[in-house]
């Protein structure tokens, strides 16, 4: 099934997700195959709550290929970086995943705001 035509959508559900980043890629959001929906990412915040600076890596995984939005973006201790905002949001098509990892453990947290559109 194809992603919905955004002109004739019937449902938009707003959501927020937050968690810790690990030193291995973890999936923040995934739009499975044949969902009939698209996921609009409105914002992605990454905050360093650790004791040392750490790098954030964020990618879009599509057809097994990694496309980076952030590659070792250094986030200082006690600060927050907006990696994606409403004006730079992206859509996850069917089969796409948004992933994140940190350069150091127990340092970075993320918060993502998104919409499930069908």
Backbone bond lengths (Angstrom), bond angles and torsions (degrees), N, CA, C in turn:
res aa  C-N    CA-C-N  psi(-1)  N-CA   C-N-CA  omega(-1)  CA-C   N-CA-C  phi
1 X - - - 1.448 - - 1.532 108.31 -
2 X 1.300 115.82 144.39 1.467 121.55 -179.27 1.520 110.74 -87.68
3 X 1.316 115.14 159.90 1.464 120.43 175.15 1.521 108.96 -62.16
4 X 1.322 117.89 152.66 1.465 120.35 -176.58 1.521 112.87 -69.54
5 X 1.315 115.39 151.77 1.449 122.14 172.65 1.530 106.79 -72.06
6 X 1.306 118.19 120.99 1.461 121.79 -175.05 1.530 112.83 -66.95
7 X 1.315 118.11 -15.51 1.466 120.98 176.99 1.534 110.43 -75.78
8 X 1.324 116.65 -30.90 1.468 120.15 -174.92 1.520 113.64 -118.83
9 X 1.317 117.43 40.19 1.465 120.20 179.90 1.527 110.34 -74.14
10 X 1.320 115.18 153.95 1.465 119.37 179.20 1.522 112.51 -112.87
11 X 1.331 117.15 -22.52 1.463 120.09 -176.15 1.523 111.15 -139.38
12 X 1.335 115.97 134.06 1.455 122.33 171.01 1.525 106.21 -132.63
13 X 1.324 116.36 117.69 1.466 121.54 -178.98 1.523 108.36 -116.96
14 X 1.333 116.79 119.11 1.456 122.13 178.85 1.511 111.38 -82.43
15 X 1.322 116.49 138.97 1.461 121.62 -178.30 1.524 109.94 -143.15
16 X 1.336 115.00 159.32 1.459 122.68 173.08 1.519 108.18 -136.74
17 X 1.304 115.65 139.98 1.464 121.21 178.51 1.522 108.26 -133.17
18 X 1.326 116.44 142.54 1.466 121.26 178.98 1.519 109.14 -142.35
19 X 1.341 116.05 145.98 1.466 120.43 179.85 1.531 109.00 -169.61
20 X 1.314 115.16 178.50 1.460 122.49 175.54 1.521 109.78 -85.85
21 X 1.325 116.00 149.44 1.459 121.93 170.75 1.527 107.97 -89.86
22 X 1.308 116.67 145.47 1.462 121.09 175.15 1.520 108.42 -112.87
23 X 1.321 117.37 179.10 1.463 120.51 179.88 1.528 112.04 -86.55
24 X 1.323 117.16 1.73 1.465 122.78 171.22 1.523 107.58 -116.45
25 X 1.313 116.60 149.97 1.458 118.80 178.73 1.528 110.60 -59.23
26 X 1.330 115.58 131.73 1.461 122.37 171.97 1.528 107.21 -122.95
27 X 1.311 115.21 147.36 1.456 120.58 -179.69 1.521 109.81 -80.45
28 X 1.325 116.20 121.23 1.466 121.53 175.43 1.520 108.70 -79.50
29 X 1.339 115.88 -51.35 1.460 122.72 -179.95 1.517 109.12 -138.68
30 X 1.324 114.96 146.48 1.453 120.06 177.95 1.520 109.15 -139.72
31 X 1.310 115.75 130.99 1.457 121.32 174.14 1.523 106.08 -107.96
32 X 1.321 116.36 101.23 1.452 121.72 -176.18 1.521 112.79 -62.22
33 X 1.319 115.32 165.62 1.461 120.76 176.77 1.522 109.65 -67.14
34 X 1.302 116.20 143.05 1.470 122.98 175.28 1.529 114.09 62.11
35 X 1.318 118.40 34.06 1.463 120.80 177.79 1.522 112.15 -82.53
36 X 1.315 116.65 -23.17 1.456 120.22 -175.68 1.516 112.48 71.46
37 X 1.322 116.74 17.87 1.460 120.61 -179.87 1.523 110.48 -133.07
38 X 1.306 114.68 166.78 1.452 122.61 172.45 1.524 106.05 -127.05
39 X 1.324 117.08 147.84 1.465 121.39 178.05 1.519 107.73 -111.37
40 X 1.317 115.67 121.62 1.469 121.40 177.03 1.517 107.93 -98.06
41 X 1.329 116.39 120.46 1.463 121.03 177.50 1.515 107.52 -92.30
42 X 1.339 115.15 119.86 1.465 120.92 -177.79 1.513 112.42 -90.49
43 X 1.328 117.18 -39.63 1.462 119.60 -179.16 1.524 110.31 -156.56
44 X 1.332 114.49 151.44 1.461 122.10 175.96 1.521 107.59 -139.78
45 X 1.321 115.27 114.76 1.461 122.90 178.19 1.525 108.50 -106.88
46 X 1.322 116.82 140.36 1.457 121.79 173.18 1.520 107.22 -128.13
47 X 1.343 115.19 127.03 1.458 121.60 -176.41 1.523 109.95 -120.00
48 X 1.330 116.21 136.00 1.462 121.25 176.64 1.520 108.84 -95.87
49 X 1.324 116.05 110.57 1.466 122.19 178.74 1.528 110.67 -107.47
50 X 1.324 116.88 11.02 1.459 121.96 -177.84 1.522 112.02 -90.71
51 X 1.312 114.37 -168.34 1.467 121.78 -176.81 1.524 113.00 -102.07
52 X 1.341 117.15 0.12 1.469 120.85 179.89 1.526 109.15 -144.71
53 X 1.318 115.93 156.64 1.459 120.40 175.68 1.524 109.50 -61.02
54 X 1.338 116.72 150.19 1.458 120.74 -179.89 1.519 109.77 -146.55
55 X 1.314 115.77 151.80 1.457 121.94 178.84 1.515 111.31 -94.59
56 X 1.333 115.60 143.05 1.465 121.93 177.01 1.525 108.97 -110.08
57 X 1.313 115.93 133.47 1.455 123.80 176.33 1.523 107.30 -118.19
58 X 1.328 117.50 124.93 1.463 121.95 178.45 1.520 107.20 -131.23
59 X 1.334 115.49 132.60 1.456 117.81 177.70 1.524 112.02 -138.57
60 X 1.317 113.68 160.60 1.454 123.31 171.16 1.521 105.07 -102.26
61 X 1.328 116.51 122.08 1.462 121.03 177.89 1.522 107.53 -99.93
62 X 1.326 115.48 116.18 1.473 121.77 -178.23 1.525 108.50 -134.79
63 X 1.316 115.32 123.15 1.471 121.64 179.08 1.525 111.51 53.38
64 X 1.336 116.29 37.58 1.457 121.33 178.03 1.517 114.68 79.21
65 X 1.334 117.74 0.66 1.465 121.65 179.80 1.521 109.94 -105.86
66 X 1.326 115.73 141.07 1.456 122.50 -178.73 1.522 110.00 -98.99
67 X 1.342 115.57 125.85 1.461 121.67 177.01 1.526 107.42 -119.60
68 X 1.332 117.57 112.07 1.465 122.22 -173.17 1.524 112.71 -78.55
69 X 1.329 115.41 136.32 1.461 123.18 169.52 1.521 109.27 -101.32
70 X 1.324 114.82 -27.21 1.458 121.66 178.86 1.524 106.94 -143.81
71 X 1.318 116.38 126.98 1.459 120.25 179.94 1.521 108.93 -126.55
72 X 1.313 114.96 103.24 1.463 122.68 -179.98 1.527 111.50 56.48
73 X 1.334 116.01 43.31 1.458 122.96 176.97 1.535 107.80 -70.25
74 X 1.323 117.70 108.99 1.457 122.13 -174.74 1.530 111.01 -70.42
75 X 1.324 115.46 124.72 1.460 122.03 178.86 1.521 107.64 -116.24
76 X 1.309 115.78 119.67 1.470 121.96 -176.58 1.518 111.29 -71.70
77 X 1.309 115.73 152.78 1.454 121.81 177.25 1.526 109.90 -55.11
78 X 1.330 115.74 132.43 1.454 121.12 177.17 1.513 115.26 78.08
79 X 1.329 117.65 10.62 1.468 118.59 -179.05 1.525 111.01 -120.95
80 X 1.329 114.17 163.06 1.461 122.68 178.83 1.515 108.81 -121.15
81 X 1.319 116.25 139.43 1.459 122.16 176.47 1.517 108.50 -119.99
82 X 1.326 115.90 133.67 1.456 121.13 174.82 1.526 106.63 -92.14
83 X 1.329 116.36 107.73 1.460 120.32 -178.73 1.527 112.01 -85.45
84 X 1.324 116.00 -23.61 1.456 121.22 177.19 1.513 107.98 -146.74
85 X 1.316 116.97 134.51 1.451 122.10 176.78 1.514 110.03 -123.15
86 X 1.319 115.99 175.65 1.473 121.07 -177.96 1.529 111.33 -54.84
87 X 1.335 117.02 -34.64 1.463 120.53 -178.46 1.524 112.89 -80.44
88 X 1.332 118.19 -9.40 1.466 121.70 179.95 1.519 111.61 -125.72
89 X 1.329 117.46 17.85 1.458 121.45 -177.81 1.523 112.17 -62.32
90 X 1.315 114.93 161.36 1.460 121.02 179.23 1.527 109.29 -130.20
91 X 1.321 115.95 167.68 1.451 122.76 176.04 1.524 108.80 -110.42
92 X 1.329 115.97 135.70 1.452 120.84 170.46 1.520 107.00 -95.20
93 X 1.314 115.81 115.63 1.446 121.10 177.36 1.527 109.38 -82.07
94 X 1.332 116.48 172.42 1.461 119.87 178.65 1.521 110.18 -56.74
95 X 1.313 116.65 131.67 1.454 122.35 -179.54 1.516 114.81 89.64
96 X 1.333 118.73 -6.15 1.464 122.80 -179.78 1.529 111.79 -87.75
97 X 1.337 115.31 152.42 1.467 121.91 173.45 1.519 109.50 -135.54
98 X 1.325 116.37 146.06 1.457 123.12 172.17 1.513 106.08 -107.10
99 X 1.350 116.61 125.76 1.465 120.60 -176.21 1.523 110.82 -125.57
100 X 1.342 114.87 160.03 1.465 120.67 -179.60 1.528 109.69 -145.14
101 X 1.328 115.40 151.12 1.465 121.10 170.29 1.522 108.64 -152.18
102 X 1.322 115.18 161.00 1.464 122.11 179.63 1.524 109.50 -115.29
103 X 1.318 116.14 154.98 1.464 120.39 178.20 1.529 112.08 -78.37
104 X 1.336 116.69 -16.12 1.474 121.11 179.52 1.526 108.87 -140.21
105 X 1.307 116.50 147.18 1.467 120.05 -177.78 1.523 111.66 -78.64
106 X 1.311 115.72 154.72 1.472 124.37 175.64 1.527 112.96 56.07
107 X 1.332 116.76 37.93 1.468 119.97 -179.56 1.526 113.02 -123.79
108 X 1.330 117.89 -42.57 1.457 121.13 -171.44 1.523 112.62 -110.01
109 X 1.333 114.30 141.15 1.462 122.37 171.31 1.523 107.18 -121.80
110 X 1.337 115.99 152.47 1.464 119.37 176.44 1.522 110.01 -125.62
111 X 1.326 114.80 156.43 1.457 122.69 172.24 1.527 106.44 -139.79
112 X 1.328 115.66 126.70 1.460 120.86 -178.51 1.527 108.85 -124.77
113 X 1.327 115.32 134.23 1.464 122.43 175.70 1.526 106.50 -109.76
114 X 1.349 115.78 131.94 1.452 119.41 -175.83 1.522 112.27 -150.71
115 X 1.326 115.46 168.65 1.456 122.32 178.35 1.513 110.20 -127.13
116 X 1.335 116.75 132.88 1.457 122.35 171.48 1.513 106.76 -91.31
117 X 1.321 116.92 119.53 1.463 121.43 -173.92 1.530 108.54 -118.36
118 X 1.340 114.38 125.79 1.473 118.54 177.12 1.515 109.61 -145.07
